[in-house]
């Protein structure tokens, strides 16, 4: 005789609970996360502006494209790398760190996106390295003061250590 397996009457398997460990995120780590996007943005824009001016000083009429070649790579590299920095801080456990990061991203991406649209027209006003200086100068004048103010505000913020629970995979 055949025995049938009754699957409906079986008890449900016990729930598997993930092991959790407590981790502490220090106040200085949260503060650094809040300032990181702004710090790198200021550094990159100042390097790019310096490279533009240095390129103009070194360039002769034969290599007039040198200021452009020197000033563009830092901004382009940061534009790509900033996406990873922004995404890594966007989900920070400290909501204030995420808030500072969000506004730094709004500023940087908003200005750079606007300059993609209106930059060619501004560049066309003066043409050559002066047009590029005007476009880059606008980016620096708009982004850098706000970024420095945010860095200052984050430094003055009363940061506290945060304890979070992290799942341990075995």
matplotlib code that plots the C-alpha trace (Angstrom):
import matplotlib.pyplot as plt

x = [0.0, 1.1, 1.7, 0.9, 2.9, 0.5, 2.2, -0.6, -0.5, 3.2, 4.4, 5.9, 9.7, 11.1, 12.0, 15.7, 16.8, 19.8, 22.5, 23.0, 26.0, 26.1, 28.4, 29.2, 29.5, 31.6, 30.6, 33.7, 32.9, 29.4, 30.8, 33.4, 30.7, 28.7, 31.6, 33.2, 31.2, 31.8, 35.5, 36.2, 34.1, 35.9, 39.3, 38.5, 37.1, 40.1, 42.5, 40.6, 40.7, 44.4, 45.1, 43.2, 45.3, 48.5, 47.7, 47.2, 50.5, 52.3, 50.5, 51.8, 49.9, 50.9, 49.2, 46.3, 44.2, 46.4, 44.3, 41.2, 43.1, 44.5, 41.3, 38.7, 39.9, 39.6, 36.0, 35.1, 36.8, 35.0, 31.7, 32.0, 33.4, 31.0, 28.1, 29.7, 30.6, 27.0, 25.4, 27.6, 26.7, 23.0, 22.1, 24.2, 22.6, 22.9, 20.1, 22.1, 25.1, 22.7, 21.1, 24.4, 25.3, 21.9, 22.3, 25.9, 24.7, 21.9, 24.3, 27.0, 24.8, 22.4, 25.2, 27.0, 23.8, 22.9, 26.3, 25.9, 22.9, 23.9, 27.7, 28.2, 26.4, 28.5, 31.6, 30.7, 30.5, 34.2, 35.5, 38.8, 40.3, 38.4, 35.1, 36.2, 37.4, 33.9, 32.1, 34.4, 34.5, 30.6, 30.8, 33.4, 31.5, 28.2, 29.4, 32.5, 31.1, 28.0, 30.2, 32.6, 29.6, 28.2, 31.6, 31.7, 28.1, 28.9, 31.9, 29.7, 27.0, 26.7, 27.5, 26.9, 28.0, 25.3, 24.9, 23.4, 22.6, 24.2, 23.2, 26.0, 26.0, 27.5]
y = [0.0, 3.5, 6.1, 9.7, 12.5, 15.1, 18.5, 20.6, 19.3, 19.9, 22.6, 25.7, 25.8, 28.0, 31.5, 32.1, 35.1, 37.0, 37.7, 41.3, 43.2, 46.7, 49.2, 52.7, 55.5, 58.2, 61.9, 62.8, 60.2, 61.7, 65.2, 64.2, 62.5, 65.7, 67.8, 65.3, 66.2, 70.0, 69.6, 67.7, 70.0, 73.1, 71.4, 70.3, 73.7, 75.5, 73.0, 73.5, 77.3, 77.2, 74.9, 77.3, 80.2, 78.3, 77.0, 80.5, 81.6, 78.7, 78.6, 80.3, 81.0, 77.6, 75.7, 77.9, 74.9, 74.2, 76.1, 74.1, 70.8, 71.5, 72.8, 70.4, 67.0, 67.7, 68.8, 65.9, 63.3, 64.7, 64.8, 61.0, 60.2, 62.5, 60.2, 57.4, 59.8, 61.2, 57.7, 56.4, 59.3, 59.6, 56.6, 57.6, 56.5, 60.1, 62.2, 65.4, 64.0, 62.9, 66.4, 68.2, 65.8, 66.3, 70.1, 69.8, 67.6, 69.9, 72.8, 71.0, 69.1, 72.1, 74.5, 72.1, 71.0, 74.7, 75.4, 72.6, 74.4, 78.1, 77.6, 77.5, 80.9, 82.4, 80.9, 82.4, 85.9, 86.1, 83.1, 81.3, 81.0, 84.1, 82.4, 79.3, 81.5, 83.1, 79.8, 78.3, 81.5, 81.4, 77.8, 78.8, 82.0, 80.1, 76.8, 77.6, 80.2, 78.1, 75.0, 76.7, 77.9, 74.4, 73.0, 75.7, 74.9, 71.1, 71.8, 73.8, 71.2, 69.2, 65.8, 62.7, 59.0, 56.8, 53.1, 51.0, 47.3, 45.5, 42.1, 39.5, 37.0, 33.7]
z = [0.0, -0.8, 1.9, 1.0, 2.4, 3.9, 3.3, 4.6, 8.1, 8.6, 11.0, 9.5, 9.7, 12.4, 11.3, 10.8, 12.6, 11.4, 13.9, 14.6, 15.9, 17.2, 15.5, 16.6, 14.1, 15.7, 15.7, 13.8, 11.1, 10.7, 10.6, 7.9, 5.9, 6.0, 4.8, 2.3, -0.9, -0.3, 0.5, -2.7, -4.8, -3.5, -4.0, -7.6, -8.7, -7.3, -9.0, -12.2, -11.9, -11.1, -14.0, -16.3, -15.2, -15.3, -18.7, -20.0, -18.5, -20.2, -23.5, -26.5, -29.7, -31.1, -28.2, -27.4, -26.3, -23.3, -20.7, -21.8, -21.7, -18.2, -16.6, -17.8, -16.6, -12.8, -13.2, -15.5, -13.2, -10.1, -12.0, -12.5, -9.0, -7.2, -8.1, -6.0, -3.2, -3.2, -3.3, -0.5, 1.9, 0.8, 3.0, 6.0, 9.3, 10.6, 8.9, 9.3, 7.3, 4.6, 4.7, 4.1, 1.4, -0.3, -0.5, -1.7, -4.5, -5.4, -5.7, -7.7, -10.1, -10.5, -11.4, -13.6, -15.4, -15.9, -17.3, -19.8, -21.2, -20.9, -20.9, -24.7, -25.0, -22.2, -23.8, -27.1, -25.6, -25.1, -27.0, -26.3, -22.8, -21.6, -22.3, -20.5, -17.6, -17.5, -17.4, -14.8, -12.8, -12.6, -11.3, -8.7, -7.6, -7.2, -5.6, -3.5, -1.1, -0.3, 0.0, 2.4, 4.5, 4.6, 5.7, 8.5, 9.5, 9.7, 11.8, 14.3, 14.4, 17.7, 16.3, 18.5, 18.3, 16.7, 17.5, 14.7, 14.4, 11.4, 10.2, 10.4, 7.5, 8.4]

ax = plt.figure().add_subplot(projection="3d")
ax.plot(x, y, z, "-o")
ax.set_aspect("equal")
plt.show()
